[in-house]
């Protein structure tokens, strides 16, 4: 299986990187970004490790990484990552 990112998820990753860069510097932004990529790869290997989040949207799963939550669906070809939201963001509003 191979994880895939929606356009929104790609935008989220870019925003998270630059917010981290502005706040914590390049080194920490790189570390956090790599941690997210590692998280996606782990979801690829263990797609059902995330919590069922069907109360927000049917088939949705959530996996927490540091200050963010990765929202995704398990598909036949691997996890489809829909959004990466900060823990203060309302998932019902952004999904």
MODELLER restraints for C-alpha pairs under 7 A, 6 or more apart:
rsr = mdl.restraints
at = mdl.atoms
rsr.add(forms.Gaussian(group=physical.xy_distance, feature=features.Distance(at['CA:1:A'], at['CA:44:A']), mean=6.31, stdev=0.5))
rsr.add(forms.Gaussian(group=physical.xy_distance, feature=features.Distance(at['CA:1:A'], at['CA:77:A']), mean=5.26, stdev=0.5))
rsr.add(forms.Gaussian(group=physical.xy_distance, feature=features.Distance(at['CA:1:A'], at['CA:78:A']), mean=4.59, stdev=0.5))
rsr.add(forms.Gaussian(group=physical.xy_distance, feature=features.Distance(at['CA:2:A'], at['CA:44:A']), mean=6.00, stdev=0.5))
rsr.add(forms.Gaussian(group=physical.xy_distance, feature=features.Distance(at['CA:2:A'], at['CA:77:A']), mean=6.31, stdev=0.5))
rsr.add(forms.Gaussian(group=physical.xy_distance, feature=features.Distance(at['CA:2:A'], at['CA:78:A']), mean=4.94, stdev=0.5))
rsr.add(forms.Gaussian(group=physical.xy_distance, feature=features.Distance(at['CA:2:A'], at['CA:79:A']), mean=6.95, stdev=0.5))
rsr.add(forms.Gaussian(group=physical.xy_distance, feature=features.Distance(at['CA:3:A'], at['CA:40:A']), mean=6.72, stdev=0.5))
rsr.add(forms.Gaussian(group=physical.xy_distance, feature=features.Distance(at['CA:3:A'], at['CA:44:A']), mean=5.64, stdev=0.5))
rsr.add(forms.Gaussian(group=physical.xy_distance, feature=features.Distance(at['CA:3:A'], at['CA:78:A']), mean=5.11, stdev=0.5))
rsr.add(forms.Gaussian(group=physical.xy_distance, feature=features.Distance(at['CA:3:A'], at['CA:79:A']), mean=4.68, stdev=0.5))
rsr.add(forms.Gaussian(group=physical.xy_distance, feature=features.Distance(at['CA:3:A'], at['CA:80:A']), mean=5.83, stdev=0.5))
rsr.add(forms.Gaussian(group=physical.xy_distance, feature=features.Distance(at['CA:4:A'], at['CA:79:A']), mean=6.34, stdev=0.5))
rsr.add(forms.Gaussian(group=physical.xy_distance, feature=features.Distance(at['CA:4:A'], at['CA:80:A']), mean=4.89, stdev=0.5))
rsr.add(forms.Gaussian(group=physical.xy_distance, feature=features.Distance(at['CA:4:A'], at['CA:81:A']), mean=6.01, stdev=0.5))
rsr.add(forms.Gaussian(group=physical.xy_distance, feature=features.Distance(at['CA:5:A'], at['CA:80:A']), mean=5.88, stdev=0.5))
rsr.add(forms.Gaussian(group=physical.xy_distance, feature=features.Distance(at['CA:5:A'], at['CA:81:A']), mean=4.81, stdev=0.5))
rsr.add(forms.Gaussian(group=physical.xy_distance, feature=features.Distance(at['CA:5:A'], at['CA:82:A']), mean=6.41, stdev=0.5))
rsr.add(forms.Gaussian(group=physical.xy_distance, feature=features.Distance(at['CA:6:A'], at['CA:81:A']), mean=6.24, stdev=0.5))
rsr.add(forms.Gaussian(group=physical.xy_distance, feature=features.Distance(at['CA:6:A'], at['CA:82:A']), mean=5.44, stdev=0.5))
rsr.add(forms.Gaussian(group=physical.xy_distance, feature=features.Distance(at['CA:8:A'], at['CA:82:A']), mean=6.70, stdev=0.5))
rsr.add(forms.Gaussian(group=physical.xy_distance, feature=features.Distance(at['CA:8:A'], at['CA:83:A']), mean=6.08, stdev=0.5))
rsr.add(forms.Gaussian(group=physical.xy_distance, feature=features.Distance(at['CA:9:A'], at['CA:81:A']), mean=6.47, stdev=0.5))
rsr.add(forms.Gaussian(group=physical.xy_distance, feature=features.Distance(at['CA:9:A'], at['CA:82:A']), mean=5.48, stdev=0.5))
rsr.add(forms.Gaussian(group=physical.xy_distance, feature=features.Distance(at['CA:9:A'], at['CA:83:A']), mean=4.40, stdev=0.5))
rsr.add(forms.Gaussian(group=physical.xy_distance, feature=features.Distance(at['CA:9:A'], at['CA:84:A']), mean=5.92, stdev=0.5))
rsr.add(forms.Gaussian(group=physical.xy_distance, feature=features.Distance(at['CA:12:A'], at['CA:83:A']), mean=6.71, stdev=0.5))
rsr.add(forms.Gaussian(group=physical.xy_distance, feature=features.Distance(at['CA:12:A'], at['CA:84:A']), mean=5.83, stdev=0.5))
rsr.add(forms.Gaussian(group=physical.xy_distance, feature=features.Distance(at['CA:17:A'], at['CA:29:A']), mean=5.52, stdev=0.5))
rsr.add(forms.Gaussian(group=physical.xy_distance, feature=features.Distance(at['CA:17:A'], at['CA:33:A']), mean=6.31, stdev=0.5))
rsr.add(forms.Gaussian(group=physical.xy_distance, feature=features.Distance(at['CA:20:A'], at['CA:29:A']), mean=4.94, stdev=0.5))
rsr.add(forms.Gaussian(group=physical.xy_distance, feature=features.Distance(at['CA:21:A'], at['CA:29:A']), mean=4.98, stdev=0.5))
rsr.add(forms.Gaussian(group=physical.xy_distance, feature=features.Distance(at['CA:43:A'], at['CA:79:A']), mean=6.86, stdev=0.5))
rsr.add(forms.Gaussian(group=physical.xy_distance, feature=features.Distance(at['CA:44:A'], at['CA:78:A']), mean=6.14, stdev=0.5))
rsr.add(forms.Gaussian(group=physical.xy_distance, feature=features.Distance(at['CA:44:A'], at['CA:79:A']), mean=6.10, stdev=0.5))
rsr.add(forms.Gaussian(group=physical.xy_distance, feature=features.Distance(at['CA:47:A'], at['CA:74:A']), mean=6.36, stdev=0.5))
rsr.add(forms.Gaussian(group=physical.xy_distance, feature=features.Distance(at['CA:47:A'], at['CA:79:A']), mean=6.38, stdev=0.5))
rsr.add(forms.Gaussian(group=physical.xy_distance, feature=features.Distance(at['CA:50:A'], at['CA:61:A']), mean=5.59, stdev=0.5))
rsr.add(forms.Gaussian(group=physical.xy_distance, feature=features.Distance(at['CA:50:A'], at['CA:62:A']), mean=5.02, stdev=0.5))
rsr.add(forms.Gaussian(group=physical.xy_distance, feature=features.Distance(at['CA:50:A'], at['CA:63:A']), mean=4.47, stdev=0.5))
rsr.add(forms.Gaussian(group=physical.xy_distance, feature=features.Distance(at['CA:51:A'], at['CA:61:A']), mean=5.42, stdev=0.5))
rsr.add(forms.Gaussian(group=physical.xy_distance, feature=features.Distance(at['CA:51:A'], at['CA:62:A']), mean=5.14, stdev=0.5))
rsr.add(forms.Gaussian(group=physical.xy_distance, feature=features.Distance(at['CA:51:A'], at['CA:63:A']), mean=6.33, stdev=0.5))
rsr.add(forms.Gaussian(group=physical.xy_distance, feature=features.Distance(at['CA:52:A'], at['CA:60:A']), mean=6.33, stdev=0.5))
rsr.add(forms.Gaussian(group=physical.xy_distance, feature=features.Distance(at['CA:52:A'], at['CA:61:A']), mean=4.61, stdev=0.5))
rsr.add(forms.Gaussian(group=physical.xy_distance, feature=features.Distance(at['CA:52:A'], at['CA:62:A']), mean=6.50, stdev=0.5))
rsr.add(forms.Gaussian(group=physical.xy_distance, feature=features.Distance(at['CA:53:A'], at['CA:60:A']), mean=5.09, stdev=0.5))
rsr.add(forms.Gaussian(group=physical.xy_distance, feature=features.Distance(at['CA:53:A'], at['CA:61:A']), mean=4.87, stdev=0.5))
rsr.add(forms.Gaussian(group=physical.xy_distance, feature=features.Distance(at['CA:53:A'], at['CA:62:A']), mean=6.10, stdev=0.5))
rsr.add(forms.Gaussian(group=physical.xy_distance, feature=features.Distance(at['CA:54:A'], at['CA:60:A']), mean=5.25, stdev=0.5))
rsr.add(forms.Gaussian(group=physical.xy_distance, feature=features.Distance(at['CA:56:A'], at['CA:92:A']), mean=6.00, stdev=0.5))
rsr.add(forms.Gaussian(group=physical.xy_distance, feature=features.Distance(at['CA:59:A'], at['CA:73:A']), mean=6.04, stdev=0.5))
rsr.add(forms.Gaussian(group=physical.xy_distance, feature=features.Distance(at['CA:60:A'], at['CA:71:A']), mean=6.72, stdev=0.5))
rsr.add(forms.Gaussian(group=physical.xy_distance, feature=features.Distance(at['CA:60:A'], at['CA:72:A']), mean=5.80, stdev=0.5))
rsr.add(forms.Gaussian(group=physical.xy_distance, feature=features.Distance(at['CA:60:A'], at['CA:73:A']), mean=5.18, stdev=0.5))
rsr.add(forms.Gaussian(group=physical.xy_distance, feature=features.Distance(at['CA:61:A'], at['CA:71:A']), mean=5.70, stdev=0.5))
rsr.add(forms.Gaussian(group=physical.xy_distance, feature=features.Distance(at['CA:61:A'], at['CA:72:A']), mean=5.30, stdev=0.5))
rsr.add(forms.Gaussian(group=physical.xy_distance, feature=features.Distance(at['CA:61:A'], at['CA:73:A']), mean=5.91, stdev=0.5))
rsr.add(forms.Gaussian(group=physical.xy_distance, feature=features.Distance(at['CA:62:A'], at['CA:69:A']), mean=6.35, stdev=0.5))
rsr.add(forms.Gaussian(group=physical.xy_distance, feature=features.Distance(at['CA:62:A'], at['CA:70:A']), mean=5.57, stdev=0.5))
rsr.add(forms.Gaussian(group=physical.xy_distance, feature=features.Distance(at['CA:62:A'], at['CA:71:A']), mean=4.66, stdev=0.5))
rsr.add(forms.Gaussian(group=physical.xy_distance, feature=features.Distance(at['CA:62:A'], at['CA:72:A']), mean=6.44, stdev=0.5))
rsr.add(forms.Gaussian(group=physical.xy_distance, feature=features.Distance(at['CA:63:A'], at['CA:69:A']), mean=5.57, stdev=0.5))
rsr.add(forms.Gaussian(group=physical.xy_distance, feature=features.Distance(at['CA:63:A'], at['CA:70:A']), mean=5.11, stdev=0.5))
rsr.add(forms.Gaussian(group=physical.xy_distance, feature=features.Distance(at['CA:63:A'], at['CA:71:A']), mean=6.65, stdev=0.5))
rsr.add(forms.Gaussian(group=physical.xy_distance, feature=features.Distance(at['CA:64:A'], at['CA:70:A']), mean=6.11, stdev=0.5))
rsr.add(forms.Gaussian(group=physical.xy_distance, feature=features.Distance(at['CA:67:A'], at['CA:86:A']), mean=5.83, stdev=0.5))
rsr.add(forms.Gaussian(group=physical.xy_distance, feature=features.Distance(at['CA:67:A'], at['CA:87:A']), mean=5.81, stdev=0.5))
rsr.add(forms.Gaussian(group=physical.xy_distance, feature=features.Distance(at['CA:68:A'], at['CA:84:A']), mean=6.37, stdev=0.5))
rsr.add(forms.Gaussian(group=physical.xy_distance, feature=features.Distance(at['CA:68:A'], at['CA:85:A']), mean=5.37, stdev=0.5))
rsr.add(forms.Gaussian(group=physical.xy_distance, feature=features.Distance(at['CA:68:A'], at['CA:86:A']), mean=4.28, stdev=0.5))
rsr.add(forms.Gaussian(group=physical.xy_distance, feature=features.Distance(at['CA:68:A'], at['CA:87:A']), mean=5.32, stdev=0.5))
rsr.add(forms.Gaussian(group=physical.xy_distance, feature=features.Distance(at['CA:69:A'], at['CA:84:A']), mean=5.61, stdev=0.5))
rsr.add(forms.Gaussian(group=physical.xy_distance, feature=features.Distance(at['CA:69:A'], at['CA:85:A']), mean=5.39, stdev=0.5))
rsr.add(forms.Gaussian(group=physical.xy_distance, feature=features.Distance(at['CA:69:A'], at['CA:86:A']), mean=6.31, stdev=0.5))
rsr.add(forms.Gaussian(group=physical.xy_distance, feature=features.Distance(at['CA:69:A'], at['CA:87:A']), mean=6.38, stdev=0.5))
rsr.add(forms.Gaussian(group=physical.xy_distance, feature=features.Distance(at['CA:70:A'], at['CA:83:A']), mean=6.10, stdev=0.5))
rsr.add(forms.Gaussian(group=physical.xy_distance, feature=features.Distance(at['CA:70:A'], at['CA:84:A']), mean=4.57, stdev=0.5))
rsr.add(forms.Gaussian(group=physical.xy_distance, feature=features.Distance(at['CA:70:A'], at['CA:85:A']), mean=6.66, stdev=0.5))
rsr.add(forms.Gaussian(group=physical.xy_distance, feature=features.Distance(at['CA:71:A'], at['CA:81:A']), mean=6.03, stdev=0.5))
rsr.add(forms.Gaussian(group=physical.xy_distance, feature=features.Distance(at['CA:71:A'], at['CA:82:A']), mean=5.62, stdev=0.5))
rsr.add(forms.Gaussian(group=physical.xy_distance, feature=features.Distance(at['CA:71:A'], at['CA:83:A']), mean=5.30, stdev=0.5))
rsr.add(forms.Gaussian(group=physical.xy_distance, feature=features.Distance(at['CA:71:A'], at['CA:84:A']), mean=6.21, stdev=0.5))
rsr.add(forms.Gaussian(group=physical.xy_distance, feature=features.Distance(at['CA:72:A'], at['CA:79:A']), mean=6.32, stdev=0.5))
rsr.add(forms.Gaussian(group=physical.xy_distance, feature=features.Distance(at['CA:72:A'], at['CA:80:A']), mean=5.38, stdev=0.5))
rsr.add(forms.Gaussian(group=physical.xy_distance, feature=features.Distance(at['CA:72:A'], at['CA:81:A']), mean=4.24, stdev=0.5))
rsr.add(forms.Gaussian(group=physical.xy_distance, feature=features.Distance(at['CA:72:A'], at['CA:82:A']), mean=5.14, stdev=0.5))
rsr.add(forms.Gaussian(group=physical.xy_distance, feature=features.Distance(at['CA:73:A'], at['CA:79:A']), mean=5.66, stdev=0.5))
rsr.add(forms.Gaussian(group=physical.xy_distance, feature=features.Distance(at['CA:73:A'], at['CA:80:A']), mean=5.25, stdev=0.5))
rsr.add(forms.Gaussian(group=physical.xy_distance, feature=features.Distance(at['CA:73:A'], at['CA:81:A']), mean=6.64, stdev=0.5))
rsr.add(forms.Gaussian(group=physical.xy_distance, feature=features.Distance(at['CA:74:A'], at['CA:80:A']), mean=6.32, stdev=0.5))
